Amino acid sequence: MTAQHTQQERDVDTHSAQAQDLAANHGHVPVLRDRVTELLAPAIEAIEHPVIVDATLGAGGHTEHFLSSFPHCFVIGVDRDARSLAEATERLERFGARFCPIHARFDDLGAEIDNSTAPAAIRAQQHGIAGALADLGVSSMQLDQIDRGFAYKVDAPLDMRMDNTQRLTAADVLNTYTHGDLARILKTYGDERFAGKIASAIVREREKEPFDSSARLVELLYDVIPAATRRTGGHPAKRTFQALRVEVNAELEALSNLIPVLAGRLAPRGRMVFMSYQSLEDKIVKQALAELTTSTTPPGLPMDLPGTAPSFRLLTRGAEKASQEEIEVNPRAASVRVRAAEKVSEERL
């Protein structure tokens, strides 16, 4: 057998495995599924009555893998998107009471767990949680649902709500926010260089007719952003759409609230994993984990004073990135940053 034939067979096997994975996960491959499982495994295997919280259930790919990999664990899956939650619950039906779906914004999960009588929730109430995963940002499923308005490459209503029961939409932001507020969210949440110019154009155009479709906004962005920048800076709508989505869904506020909720509910030796796809998310996670893993003893003392030792230790050195092999299988992994920590204190916070 020649080396060329051997490589061709490897490529066939790889593509076949990818196709099987895509089929099993309803067309959506969970990002870094095996690495996330590896990070959580020691806690799941060491803690009695283990419960995992999947704070961003999405299509349910990570949760399905957890339930299959750890037959003795239960999973609480949280999602603010009712459609995603319903589809994932149907997918995970075969696991019975081992899976508990919760419809909520993820920073509300503590109260939702306390108010639930599901077996997984009762375990979490009594013993704490063994592991937690937050796979942040918009899900592949939501991007594929054209009517949600998350994607800028197709014309759609300017909605962008992860929970369609909330009132604020992207159209509301564009049509009602002041010039200053528009420029602020574009700059802060989208790192948009031309935030002021874009805000001015939005205010000018909405006086003619309110914004209601993504195509009109994309056309405006092509007109405002200089051609030289468009040639080298990726799609001109990417940063604006990200900023609008973050604002509509209060994503950074929810993340800031979530981390202490998970930290407080973890059992001793429990672990939590965060997957960020943009710098603002990663900065919040990095800062919160730094605080949890740093002693509050005054500098210069030879040992930690009582009550000042860190309650967590980091499991990742900096932010882990996906390998090139992972990115080839799942392009969404290209921007992911993974941080994880383990609870070392003997008390729940």
N, C-alpha and C positions, 0 to 999 in steps of 0.2 A: 504494500500500500504506500502510495507517495505521500510526501508531506502535504502537498496541495489537497489531496483527497481527504487526508486526516483533518485539515483545517476546515474544509467544506462540511464534513460531518459534524465537527464541533459547532459550526455556525448554525447548522440545521437543528441540532439538539438545543442550542441556546434559544433560537427563535421559537422552537416548539414549547420549551419551558415557559418562555415569556407569554406565549399565546394561552397556555393553560392557566397561568397566573392571572392574566387579564380576564379570562372567562370566569374563573373562580371568584374574582373580586368585582364582578359586574362592570368590567372595563376600567376600573380604577385600582392601580397598584398602590398599596399603602407604602408611604415613604419610609425607608430605613426600617422596615418591619422587623428584620432579624436582629439588627443592632438594638432597637428599642426593647425587644424581648430579652435580649442578653443583659441589658442594664437592669431590667426589673426582676429577672429570674431569681437572684439570690434572696430577695425579700419574699417573693412568692413561695419559695421552697422552704424558707426558714420560719415563717410566721404561721401560727395556727389560725385556721379559719380565714384564709386570705381573701381579700376583696380588692379588686382593681377598679379605679375610677378612670374611665375614658372620658375626659372632659370635653372632647370634640369628636363625637361619635362618627359623623359623616356617613360614609357608605358602610361602615362597620367592619372594614378590613382588618384593622388592628385588633379590635375586640374579638372577631372570629378567630384570629390566630392565637390570642391569649386563651380563649376558652378551649381551643383544641390542644394547645401546648401544655396547659396546666389543668388537668381534669378535675382537680379538687378546688379550683378557685371559682369565685363568682365575679361578675363584672357589672358595674353600674355605668351605663352609657348615657351621656348628657348631650343634648343638642337643642339649640334654640329654633332650628329649622324644622317645623312640623312635618314637612314632606320627607326630608332626609330621615328623620327619626322613624317615621312609619315604614319606609322602605327597608331601613336597617333592621327594625324589629321583626319584620317578616322574614328577612334573610336569616336572622339568628333564632328563629322560633324553635328550631330543633334542640336548642340548649335548655329549653324550659325555664324553670325558676332560677337557673344559674345566671340569667341575664335580666337586668332590671333597667328598662328605658325611663329616662326622665326628660320631660320637655321644659327647658329652662335656659336662661343665660347662665354660662358656666360659673360665674361668681355667686350665683344663688344656690349652688348645689348643696351647700351645708344645710340650709333650711329645708330643702326638698328631701334630703336623706332623712332628716329628723322627723319629717311628717309622713314618711312612707312606711307601709307595713310589709313591703316585699321582703323575701328572705335575704337578699343581698343587702338591702338597706338596714335590716335588723342586725345583721353581722357587723356592718360598718358602725352602727350605733354602739354596739357592745364592745367591739374589739379594735376599733379604728380601721384604717385602710392600710393595706400592705403596699400598694403601688398606685401611681397616678401618671397619666399621660395627657399632655396638652399639645396637640398638633395644630398650631395656630394658623390664622389667615382664612382665606376663602377656600372651600373644598373644590375638588375637580368636578364633583357632581353639580355644584352650584354654577360653576363656569359653563358647564354644558347645557344648562337650562336657560335657553335664550330669553325667555320671558322675564327672568330675574334681573337682567340688565347689568350683570357683573362684567361681561366680556365687551371689549371695545371694537372687536373685529366684525361684529354683526350689529345691525340696527335693532334696537329693542327699547322698551319703555325704560326710563331712567328711574329704576326702583332701588335695587341694591340692598334691600332689607333681607337679613338672614332670618328674621322672624317677621312674617308678613302680617302679624297682628299689631305690630307697633305702627305708629303714625308717620314718623319722619321718613321721607324718601330722598333719593338723590335729587329728584326734580325740585322738591321743597327747598333743599339747600341752595341749589342754583338760582331759584326764583325769588327767594326771600332773604337770604343772608346779605349783609352789607358788604361793600367792597373790601373793607378791612378784614372782616371775618373770612371772606372767601380767600383773600390773599394769605391770611394766616394759616388756614387749614391746608392750602395747596403747598405752602412752604414747609410747614411743620410735619404734616403727615405724608407728603409726597416728595419732599426735597426738590421741589420744582423751582428752577432758576428764574423762570419767567412768571412767577406767581402773580406779581402786580399787574403785568400786561394782560395775563389771562383773565384776572378778576375784572379789569376794566372792560375787556371785550364781552365778558358774560353780562355785566350790568348794562352795557350799551345794547346788546342784542336782545336781552329779555324785555326791554322796553318796547321793542317791536312786536315780540310774541314770546310768551313763556316757553321755556325749554320743556320738552316732554319725551324726546327720543335721543338715543345715544349717537346716532349718525350726525345730527346737527351739531352736537358738542364736539365730536371728532373733527368735523369740518372746520369748526372754529379754531381748534387747536392746531390744525395744519396751517391755517392762515396766520396765526399769531406766532408760533414757534419758528425761528429762522431756519431756512433750508439747510444751512451748514450743520446745525444742531440735529436736525431730523436725520441727516445722513449718518451720524455717528452715535446718537444717543438712544437708539432703540425706538420703539413706536412712540410717537409724540403724545399719545393719550395715556400711556401706562401710568405715569406718575399722578396725573389728575384723577384717573379712575380709582387708583389706590387710595388717594386722599379722601375722596368722596365716600368710598366704602368704609374707611376707618371712622369717619365722622358720623355717618348714618348709624352705624352699629356700635358706636362708643367702644371700639375694640380695645384701645389702650387702657381706658378706665377699667373695663372688665378684667383685663389681664392683671393690672395692678391689684385689683381686689381679690382675684383668684388665688394668687400665690400664698398669701397668709392663710386662706381657707384650707388649701391642701396641706400646708405645713402643719397647721393645727390639728388636722384630722389623721395624719399619718401615725401609725403605731411605731414604737421603737424598732429600729432597723428597717423601717419602711422607706421606699424610694419614690422620687418623682422626677419625671423626664419632661423637658420642654423642647419643642421643635419650632423654631422661628424662621420666617422667610423674608423678613425685612429688618433693617437696622434698629428701628424704634422698638419693635417687639423684643429683639435680642438685648437691647440696652436695659429695658425694664427687668428682664429675667436675670441678666448678669448682675445688676445692682442688688436685686432682692436676694439672690443666692449669696452674694458677697456678705451682706448683712447677717444672714443666717449662719454663715460659716466662719464668722470673725468673733473672737473673744472681746468682751467689753471690759476686761480687766485693764486698769490704767497702765500705760506703758512703763516698763522698767521693773515690774514685779516679777519674781522668779516663777510664779505659778498663778493659775487662774484663781481668783477669789470665788467663794461660794456663789453660785447663781450667775456667774459671768462667762462660763465656758460656752463655746459655740454649741448650738443644738443640732447642727448638720455638718456634714463633710462633703466636699465636692467629689463627684465620681468621674468627671470629665476634666481634662486639662484644657482650659479655654473653651472655645466652641468647636465641637467636632463637625466636620464636613463630610459630605458623601464622597465615596470613591468614584473614579471615572467609570468603573463597571456599573455601579449603581445608577449613575446618571444616564448611561446609555440605555439601561432597561427602563428607567423612569425619569424622564427629563425634568419633572417637577422637583426632583431632589437637588437640582443644581444650586439652588440658593439656600438650602436648608442649613440651619445652625442648631446643633444639639447641645443642651446643657442638662446635667443631672446631678442630684444630690441625695444623700442618705441621712436619715435621722439617727443621731447617735445618742441623744438624751433618752432617759428612761421614762420620761413623762410626756403625755400629749400636751401640746401648747395651749 
